Amino acid sequence: EANLDRSELMSVYEKYPNFLGESGPSDIHGYGNYVLSIDGEMGSPVFNLWFFDSGDYSKFPSIDGYDWIWGDQIQWYVTTSKSLESSNNS
């Protein structure tokens, strides 16, 4: 892990046949932001699992520890959630 950057690490994970995650979207913070829809018995989505990449470490020297969820990730969640809700209620 130490020799790979975060996008390279995600590319390694994506090669595993049972890995359900995905990279992207590329226009927001993080490499592993995605939604995994879980289908019910009838084959239609019954709920979603949301994954947010909180990054590695804080970019601010005065703040110790890990990074956080950014506003563009929250906006992606709101937009994607509305889109999924609209398409699943049609």
DSSP file with accessible surface (Angstrom, degrees, kcal/mol):
  #  RESIDUE AA STRUCTURE BP1 BP2  ACC     N-H-->O    O-->H-N    N-H-->O    O-->H-N    TCO  KAPPA ALPHA  PHI   PSI    X-CA   Y-CA   Z-CA
    1    1 A E    >         0   0  168      0, 0.0     3,-1.4     0, 0.0     8,-0.1   0.000 360.0 360.0 360.0 -35.6    0.0    0.0    0.0
    2    2 A A  T 3   +     0   0  100      1,-0.3     0, 0.0     3,-0.0     0, 0.0   0.775 360.0  50.7 -66.5 -24.5    2.8    2.4    0.8
    3    3 A N  T 3  S+     0   0  158      2,-0.1     2,-0.4     0, 0.0    -1,-0.3   0.462 102.7  70.9 -92.1  -2.4    4.2    2.3   -2.7
    4    4 A L  S <  S-     0   0   71     -3,-1.4     2,-0.1     4,-0.0     0, 0.0  -0.916  74.9-132.3-115.6 142.0    0.9    3.0   -4.4
    5    5 A D     >  -     0   0   80     -2,-0.4     4,-2.5     1,-0.1     5,-0.2  -0.335  40.4 -94.9 -81.2 174.6   -1.1    6.2   -4.5
    6    6 A R  H  > S+     0   0   76      1,-0.2     4,-2.1     2,-0.2     5,-0.2   0.869 124.0  49.1 -63.9 -37.8   -4.8    6.1   -3.8
    7    7 A S  H  > S+     0   0   41      2,-0.2     4,-2.0     1,-0.2    -1,-0.2   0.907 112.2  49.2 -69.7 -37.3   -6.0    5.9   -7.4
    8    8 A E  H  > S+     0   0   88      2,-0.2     4,-1.8     1,-0.2    -2,-0.2   0.904 109.8  52.2 -66.2 -39.3   -3.5    3.0   -8.1
    9    9 A L  H  X S+     0   0   25     -4,-2.5     4,-2.2     1,-0.2    -2,-0.2   0.923 108.5  49.9 -62.6 -42.8   -4.7    1.2   -5.0
   10   10 A M  H  X S+     0   0   16     -4,-2.1     4,-2.3     1,-0.2    -1,-0.2   0.903 107.2  55.5 -63.6 -38.3   -8.3    1.5   -6.1
   11   11 A S  H  X S+     0   0   56     -4,-2.0     4,-0.6     1,-0.2    -1,-0.2   0.874 106.5  51.1 -61.8 -36.7   -7.3    0.1   -9.5
   12   12 A V  H >< S+     0   0   53     -4,-1.8     3,-1.2     1,-0.2     4,-0.4   0.949 110.0  49.0 -64.6 -47.5   -5.8   -3.0   -7.8
   13   13 A Y  H >< S+     0   0   93     -4,-2.2     3,-1.7     1,-0.3     6,-0.2   0.890 104.0  60.3 -58.2 -41.1   -9.0   -3.6   -5.9
   14   14 A E  H 3< S+     0   0   77     -4,-2.3    -1,-0.3     1,-0.3    -2,-0.2   0.695  94.9  64.5 -64.8 -16.7  -11.1   -3.3   -9.0
   15   15 A K  T << S+     0   0  168     -3,-1.2    -1,-0.3    -4,-0.6    -2,-0.2   0.665  78.3  98.4 -81.0 -15.9   -9.3   -6.2  -10.6
   16   16 A Y  S X  S-     0   0  148     -3,-1.7     3,-1.5    -4,-0.4    -3,-0.0  -0.567  76.3-135.6 -74.0 132.4  -10.6   -8.6   -7.9
   17   17 A P  T 3  S+     0   0  120      0, 0.0    -1,-0.1     0, 0.0    -3,-0.0   0.789 101.3  43.7 -62.7 -28.1  -13.6  -10.6   -9.3
   18   18 A N  T 3  S+     0   0  146      2,-0.0     2,-0.4    -3,-0.0    -4,-0.1   0.341  82.2 117.3-100.8   8.0  -15.7  -10.2   -6.1
   19   19 A F    <   -     0   0   66     -3,-1.5     0, 0.0    -6,-0.2     0, 0.0  -0.625  40.7-174.3 -76.6 126.0  -14.9   -6.5   -5.5
   20   20 A L        +     0   0  119     -2,-0.4    -1,-0.1     2,-0.0    -6,-0.1   0.472  50.8  95.3-102.0  -3.3  -18.2   -4.5   -5.8
   21   21 A G        -     0   0   12     -8,-0.1     2,-0.3   -11,-0.0    11,-0.1  -0.140  53.7-160.4 -79.2 179.2  -16.7   -1.0   -5.4
   22   22 A E        -     0   0  105      2,-0.1     2,-0.2     9,-0.0   -11,-0.1  -0.987  20.4-106.4-157.6 155.6  -15.8    1.4   -8.1
   23   23 A S        -     0   0   48     -2,-0.3     9,-0.2     9,-0.1     3,-0.2  -0.522  57.0 -55.8 -78.7 150.5  -13.7    4.5   -8.7
   24   24 A G  B     -a   32   0A  13      7,-1.2     9,-1.1     1,-0.3     2,-0.1  -0.449  23.3-114.8 111.3-178.4  -15.3    7.8   -9.1
   25   25 A P    >   -     0   0   38      0, 0.0     3,-1.1     0, 0.0    -1,-0.3   0.656  49.4-153.3 -64.4 153.9  -16.8   10.0   -9.9
   26   26 A S  T 3  S+     0   0  126      1,-0.2     4,-0.1    -3,-0.2    -2,-0.1   0.618  84.7  66.2 -76.5 -12.4  -13.5   11.7  -11.0
   27   27 A D  T 3  S+     0   0  127      2,-0.1     2,-0.3    45,-0.0    -1,-0.2   0.271  96.3  61.0 -96.5  12.2  -14.8   15.3  -10.5
   28   28 A I  S <  S-     0   0   23     -3,-1.1     5,-0.1     2,-0.2    -4,-0.1  -0.880  97.5 -76.4-129.9 167.4  -15.2   15.1   -6.7
   29   29 A H  S    S+     0   0   78     -2,-0.3    24,-0.3     2,-0.0    41,-0.1  -0.282  92.5  25.8 -61.0 143.7  -12.8   14.4   -3.7
   30   30 A G        -     0   0   24      1,-0.1    -2,-0.2    22,-0.1     3,-0.1   0.012  69.4-116.9  90.6 164.0  -11.8   10.8   -3.2
   31   31 A Y  S    S+     0   0  104      1,-0.1    -7,-1.2    -8,-0.1    -1,-0.1   0.542 100.0  55.1-112.3 -16.3  -11.4    7.8   -5.3
   32   32 A G  B     +a   24   0A  12     -9,-0.2     2,-0.6   -11,-0.1    -9,-0.1  -0.299  63.2 133.9-121.1  49.7  -13.9    5.4   -3.8
   33   33 A N        +     0   0    1     -9,-1.1     2,-0.3    19,-0.2    19,-0.2  -0.884  31.8 130.0 -97.2 117.6  -17.3    7.2   -3.8
   34   34 A Y  E     -B   51   0B  30     17,-1.9    17,-2.8    -2,-0.6     2,-0.4  -0.985  48.6-127.5-160.2 165.6  -20.0    5.0   -5.0
   35   35 A V  E     -B   50   0B  32     -2,-0.3     2,-0.6    15,-0.2    15,-0.2  -0.974  14.1-156.9-122.1 136.4  -23.4    3.6   -4.4
   36   36 A L  E     -B   49   0B  41     13,-3.0    13,-2.8    -2,-0.4     2,-0.4  -0.961  12.7-148.9-115.7 113.0  -24.3   -0.1   -4.3
   37   37 A S  E     -B   48   0B  46     -2,-0.6     2,-0.6    11,-0.2    11,-0.2  -0.677   5.0-149.6 -84.3 135.1  -28.0   -0.8   -5.0
   38   38 A I  E     -B   47   0B  55      9,-3.0     8,-3.3    -2,-0.4     9,-1.3  -0.922  13.8-145.8-106.4 121.0  -29.4   -3.9   -3.3
   39   39 A D  E     -B   45   0B  93     -2,-0.6     2,-0.1     6,-0.3     9,-0.0  -0.620   7.2-140.0 -88.9 147.8  -32.2   -5.6   -5.2
   40   40 A G    >   -     0   0   26      4,-2.8     3,-1.9    -2,-0.3    -1,-0.1  -0.148  44.0 -74.8 -88.6-169.7  -35.2   -7.4   -3.7
   41   41 A E  T 3  S+     0   0  200      1,-0.3    -2,-0.0     2,-0.1    -1,-0.0   0.802 130.8  54.5 -59.9 -32.1  -36.9  -10.6   -4.7
   42   42 A M  T 3  S-     0   0  173      2,-0.2    -1,-0.3     1,-0.0    -3,-0.0   0.434 117.7-109.7 -85.9   1.0  -38.6   -8.9   -7.6
   43   43 A G  S <  S+     0   0   48     -3,-1.9    -2,-0.1     1,-0.3    -4,-0.1   0.480  81.7 115.1  88.1   1.6  -35.2   -7.7   -9.0
   44   44 A S  S    S-     0   0   67      1,-0.1    -4,-2.8    -6,-0.0    -1,-0.3  -0.766  77.2 -88.0-104.4 153.2  -35.8   -4.0   -8.3
   45   45 A P  E     +B   39   0B  43      0, 0.0    -6,-0.3     0, 0.0     3,-0.1  -0.289  38.5 176.4 -60.9 135.4  -33.7   -1.9   -5.8
   46   46 A V  E     -     0   0B  89     -8,-3.3     2,-0.3     1,-0.5    -7,-0.2   0.610  67.7 -11.1-111.6 -24.7  -34.9   -2.0   -2.2
   47   47 A F  E     -B   38   0B 111     -9,-1.3    -9,-3.0     2,-0.0    -1,-0.5  -0.971  62.4-126.7-164.6 168.5  -32.2    0.0   -0.7
   48   48 A N  E     -B   37   0B  44     -2,-0.3     2,-0.5   -11,-0.2   -11,-0.2  -0.952   6.7-145.7-124.2 143.5  -28.7    1.5   -1.4
   49   49 A L  E     -B   36   0B  71    -13,-2.8   -13,-3.0    -2,-0.4     2,-0.4  -0.937  21.7-152.4-104.1 128.1  -25.4    1.3    0.4
   50   50 A W  E     -B   35   0B  56     -2,-0.5     2,-0.4   -15,-0.2   -15,-0.2  -0.863   8.5-166.4-107.0 134.3  -23.4    4.5    0.1
   51   51 A F  E     -B   34   0B  75    -17,-2.8   -17,-1.9    -2,-0.4     2,-0.4  -0.979   3.7-172.8-123.8 127.8  -19.6    4.6    0.2
   52   52 A F        -     0   0   74     -2,-0.4     2,-0.8   -19,-0.2   -19,-0.2  -0.979  20.9-136.7-122.6 131.5  -17.7    7.8    0.7
   53   53 A D        -     0   0   24     -2,-0.4     3,-0.1   -24,-0.3    15,-0.1  -0.770  14.9-170.8 -87.8 109.5  -13.9    8.1    0.5
   54   54 A S        -     0   0   50     -2,-0.8    13,-0.2     1,-0.3    -1,-0.1   0.335  37.5-126.8 -85.4  10.5  -12.8   10.3    3.3
   55   55 A G        -     0   0   18     12,-0.1    -1,-0.3    11,-0.1     3,-0.1  -0.280  24.4 -80.3  80.2-167.5   -9.3   10.6    2.0
   56   56 A D  S    S-     0   0   57      1,-0.4    11,-1.0    -3,-0.1     2,-0.3   0.759  89.1  -9.1-103.0 -83.6   -6.1    9.8    3.8
   57   57 A Y  B    S-C   66   0C 138      9,-0.3    -1,-0.4     1,-0.1     9,-0.3  -0.847  78.6 -85.7-122.8 155.3   -4.8   12.5    6.1
   58   58 A S        -     0   0   21      7,-2.8     9,-0.1    -2,-0.3     7,-0.1  -0.218  25.7-148.4 -54.5 138.9   -5.7   16.1    6.8
   59   59 A K  S    S+     0   0  125      7,-0.1    -1,-0.1     3,-0.0     3,-0.1   0.444  77.5  86.7 -87.8  -2.3   -4.0   18.5    4.5
   60   60 A F  S >  S-     0   0  101      3,-0.2     3,-2.2     1,-0.1    -2,-0.1  -0.891  70.1-149.7-104.5 118.3   -4.0   21.1    7.2
   61   61 A P  T 3  S+     0   0  126      0, 0.0    -1,-0.1     0, 0.0    -3,-0.0   0.799  97.3  57.6 -56.2 -28.9   -0.9   21.0    9.5
   62   62 A S  T 3  S+     0   0  112      1,-0.1     2,-0.6    -3,-0.1    -3,-0.0   0.578  98.6  67.9 -80.8  -6.8   -3.0   22.4   12.4
   63   63 A I  S <  S-     0   0   79     -3,-2.2    -3,-0.2     2,-0.1    -1,-0.1  -0.938  74.3-154.8-117.7 111.8   -5.5   19.5   12.2
   64   64 A D        +     0   0  150     -2,-0.6     2,-0.2    -7,-0.1    -2,-0.0  -0.419  51.3  23.8 -78.6 157.2   -4.2   16.1   13.1
   65   65 A G  S    S-     0   0   40     -7,-0.1    -7,-2.8    -2,-0.1    -2,-0.1  -0.479  95.9  -8.9  97.0-159.0   -5.7   12.8   11.8
   66   66 A Y  B     -C   57   0C 155     -9,-0.3    -9,-0.3    -2,-0.2   -10,-0.1  -0.231  63.5-108.6 -79.2 163.5   -7.6   11.8    8.8
   67   67 A D        -     0   0   18    -11,-1.0     2,-0.3   -13,-0.2    -9,-0.2   0.058  37.9-133.9 -71.7-167.3   -9.3   13.9    6.2
   68   68 A W        -     0   0   87    -11,-0.1     2,-0.4   -15,-0.1    -1,-0.1  -0.829  27.1 -71.3-145.2 176.6  -13.1   14.2    6.0
   69   69 A I        -     0   0   63     -2,-0.3     2,-0.2   -17,-0.0   -15,-0.1  -0.644  53.6-142.1 -76.4 132.6  -16.1   14.1    3.7
   70   70 A W    >>  -     0   0   68     -2,-0.4     4,-1.7   -41,-0.1     3,-0.7  -0.527  20.5-108.1 -98.1 162.8  -16.1   17.2    1.4
   71   71 A G  H 3> S+     0   0   53      1,-0.2     4,-2.6     2,-0.2     5,-0.2   0.833 117.0  57.3 -58.8 -36.7  -19.0   19.4    0.2
   72   72 A D  H 3> S+     0   0   52      1,-0.2     4,-2.1     2,-0.2    -1,-0.2   0.860 105.5  51.8 -68.0 -27.9  -18.7   18.1   -3.4
   73   73 A Q  H <> S+     0   0    0     -3,-0.7     4,-2.3     2,-0.2    -1,-0.2   0.902 109.4  49.1 -71.5 -39.6  -19.1   14.5   -2.1
   74   74 A I  H  X S+     0   0   92     -4,-1.7     4,-2.6     2,-0.2    -2,-0.2   0.924 111.1  49.7 -64.4 -42.4  -22.3   15.6   -0.2
   75   75 A Q  H  X S+     0   0  114     -4,-2.6     4,-2.8     1,-0.2     5,-0.3   0.907 108.8  52.6 -63.7 -39.4  -23.6   17.3   -3.3
   76   76 A W  H  X S+     0   0   37     -4,-2.1     4,-2.9     2,-0.2     5,-0.3   0.929 109.8  49.5 -59.8 -43.8  -22.9   14.1   -5.3
   77   77 A Y  H  X S+     0   0   87     -4,-2.3     4,-2.9     2,-0.2     5,-0.2   0.942 112.4  46.5 -60.0 -48.7  -24.9   12.1   -2.7
   78   78 A V  H  X S+     0   0   47     -4,-2.6     4,-2.3     2,-0.2     5,-0.2   0.948 117.1  43.4 -60.9 -48.1  -27.8   14.5   -2.9
   79   79 A T  H  X S+     0   0   77     -4,-2.8     4,-2.2     2,-0.2    -2,-0.2   0.934 117.6  44.5 -64.8 -47.1  -27.9   14.6   -6.7
   80   80 A T  H  X S+     0   0   31     -4,-2.9     4,-2.8    -5,-0.3     5,-0.2   0.903 112.0  53.0 -66.5 -39.7  -27.4   10.9   -7.1
   81   81 A S  H  X S+     0   0   34     -4,-2.9     4,-2.6    -5,-0.3    -1,-0.2   0.931 110.3  47.1 -61.8 -45.1  -29.9   10.0   -4.4
   82   82 A K  H  X S+     0   0  137     -4,-2.3     4,-2.5    -5,-0.2    -1,-0.2   0.906 112.4  50.4 -63.2 -40.9  -32.6   12.2   -6.1
   83   83 A S  H  X S+     0   0   75     -4,-2.2     4,-2.5     2,-0.2    -2,-0.2   0.925 112.1  46.4 -64.2 -44.5  -31.8   10.6   -9.5
   84   84 A L  H  X S+     0   0   33     -4,-2.8     4,-2.1     2,-0.2    -2,-0.2   0.917 112.8  50.2 -63.8 -41.8  -32.0    7.0   -8.1
   85   85 A E  H  X S+     0   0  114     -4,-2.6     4,-1.2    -5,-0.2    -2,-0.2   0.932 112.1  47.6 -62.7 -42.7  -35.3    7.9   -6.3
   86   86 A S  H  < S+     0   0   86     -4,-2.5     3,-0.4     1,-0.2     4,-0.3   0.925 114.0  45.8 -64.8 -45.0  -36.8    9.3   -9.4
   87   87 A S  H >< S+     0   0   62     -4,-2.5     3,-0.5     1,-0.2    -1,-0.2   0.817 113.5  49.7 -71.4 -27.3  -35.7    6.4  -11.7
   88   88 A N  H 3< S+     0   0   70     -4,-2.1    -1,-0.2     1,-0.2    -2,-0.2   0.648 108.4  52.6 -86.7 -13.3  -37.0    3.8   -9.2
   89   89 A N  T 3<        0   0  121     -4,-1.2    -1,-0.2    -3,-0.4    -2,-0.2   0.373 360.0 360.0 -98.9   3.8  -40.4    5.4   -8.7
   90   90 A S    <         0   0  136     -3,-0.5    -3,-0.0    -4,-0.3    -4,-0.0  -0.283 360.0 360.0 -88.1 360.0  -41.2    5.6  -12.4
